[in-house]
Amino acid sequence: MTNPNFTVADYLLTRLKQLDVTEVFQIPGDYVKHFTQALEYFPGIETIGCANELDAGYAADAYARTRGLAAISLQYGVSTYSALNAVAGAYVERSPIVVISATPGADARNITDMYGVLYHHSTGNLQADEDIYRHVTVGAITLSTSQGAPEKIDNLIIAALTHQRPVYIACYKEVWGEPCPEPDGTPLSAIIPKSEPLALQNALTQAWSQITAAKQPLIFAGVEILRHGLAPLLQEIIDASGFLYTTTSLGKTVLDEKGDKFIGTYADAASLDSVVKTVAASDCYLTLGTIMTDDYLYFIENQYAKCVLANTEQVRAGFFIYEGVTMRDFMEGLLNLFKTSVPGNGVPAYPLPMVAPPQPKFPEPWKSNSDKQWDDQPEVITYNRFFENASKFLENNNLLSETIMTYGVSCSLYVATNLYGLYQNSFISSTAWQCIGFETGAAMGAQLGSGKRAWAIAGDGGFMMICQSLSTLARNNLNAVIFVMSNQVYAIEQVYVDITSFQPGPEHKFDAFDILPKWDYMALAKAFNADGHRVTTISELNNVLKIVAGTKDKPTLVEVVIPQKDLPNQMYRLGTMP
């Protein structure tokens, strides 16, 4: 018999708790009140009230990347539309979020039909939210009744886990509070599809012929390996083959960056020289779990035929595409071939005795026309000097294993891809969706989801978009650190508008639309109940890093003042690519 006090909202929350979702990010609203009231009193799940929808959405995205699943509760219309950008980023970058909402109920719909009333937060099309979210989820439903709710909720969560992408579930206003049967005690899990045997065999045969013919093969790993729990399998392939490996920027820290097989992250022209040379010299790319964005357009156009590729969208070897073959089965098949292959007849002995070129722990010094002016000013903070000193501090104080970094798209992101020696899943970025401001909102979800301290490195333009997240961090007593690289311009935008603006001299000016307002960051930190520090020299930066290390129960905002025309060579190379 159904417990009359157990509701549809309780059912969803129980399923989330079974999957270790212990926080739900929330924006309140009247339509969704039955869910939010259930959430407030549900044992084992904490409500994280957020300043706005992007704050909640970015946090949920980062939480899902670290915990395996996240949930966000939103008001209908005005709230779901505001969160759409964050959910779209999660969809593109494979982050499973359960988006929860509610719509005008049956009574309101009847009144609309009779009198043509336009209800608040509605466009007039009460199906619009679901229709829009179908474009950025792998499942979207609106429940008009509690009948059948358990099965529909289960199917959505299974879809999120299977595809590692968001889902959307709304109810008529009253349905979240309606009675519902309780679920069993078994957590839901992803569906693991199986390959068509003959197609898998054909794919492996063709791939193996390319791999064994190669003289300098290379593994190119991406974020889907991490999302689908295939990192141990990837490590086995590396060990069995002896191949060197690199990662995409989005896939950075798919494994611990230790050992002698990791050459560094490949970020196209932003990469270290040694990485670029090693990638260019390869004659076969075993590309696993990668999302190939236009950051890699040059690589794709020039190396397509040399790729053996397997991700959730496609398996191919050279120009041959194989339908009905899964990434997991393909990787398991390759591992078996590496372990059982018999040397001879052109087949090399595995593992190959390959050793990656030595990598620096920190970005190598860069020299470009825009950098020479700082040669005689060693105390001036530049992008690369910031990362060199901050990274040394984390390394020397054994804090790397306890730190998770978040990045939106900014100059800092492309400098940070050069870092080496980070721990698995400690580098979270909006590298494919490329959202300015992601890093600050993501810090909360990254810290709550991982249990590690979040360091967000933001551009000042990105921070201005989502600065309220600092207040949410303070509200929840989280000691995340937000570093704002303060140069008062949208530097990354200016690079692609007119890179000559970074040359010395007053005749080289930034476009007016890339100039930012001047903020008093220390006053803002105080207003949001966070610690605040402003650093203008390397010595000040190193002193503040020591202070920040001891902060326990509140966030810290650090304004890092850099020259307006500081252009890291990573961005210079990207901005001058043909």
Buried (B, 14 or more C-beta within 10 A) or exposed (E): EEEEEBBBBBBBBBBBBBBEBBBBBBBBBEBBBBBBBBBEEBEEBEBBBBBBBBBBBBBBBBBBBBBBBBBBBBBBBBBBBBBBBBBBBBBBBBBBBBBBBBBBBEEBBEEBEEEEEEBEBBEEEBEBBBEBBEEBBBBBBBBBEBEEBBEBBBBBBBBBBBBBBBBBBBBBBBBBBBBBBEBEEEBBEBEEEEBBEEBBBBBBEBBBEBBBEBEEBBBBBBBBBBBBEBBEBBBBBBBBBBBBBBBBBBBBBBBBBEEEBBBBBBBBBBBBEBBBEBBEEBEBBBBBBBBBBEBBEEBEEEBBEBBBBBBBEEBBBBEEEBEBBBBBBBBBBBBEBBBEBEEEEEBBEBBBEBEBBEBBEBBEEBEBEBBEBBEEEEEBBBBBBBBBBBBBBBEEEEBBEBBBBBBBBBBBBBBBBBBBBBBBBBBBBBBBBBBBBBBBBBBBBBBBBBEBBBBBBBBBBBBBBBBBBBBBBBBBEBBBBBBBBBBBBBBBBBBEEBBEBBBEEEEBEBEEEBBBEEBEBBEBBEEBBBBBBBBBBBEBBBEBBEEBBEBEEBBBBBBBBBBBBBBBBBBBBBBEEE
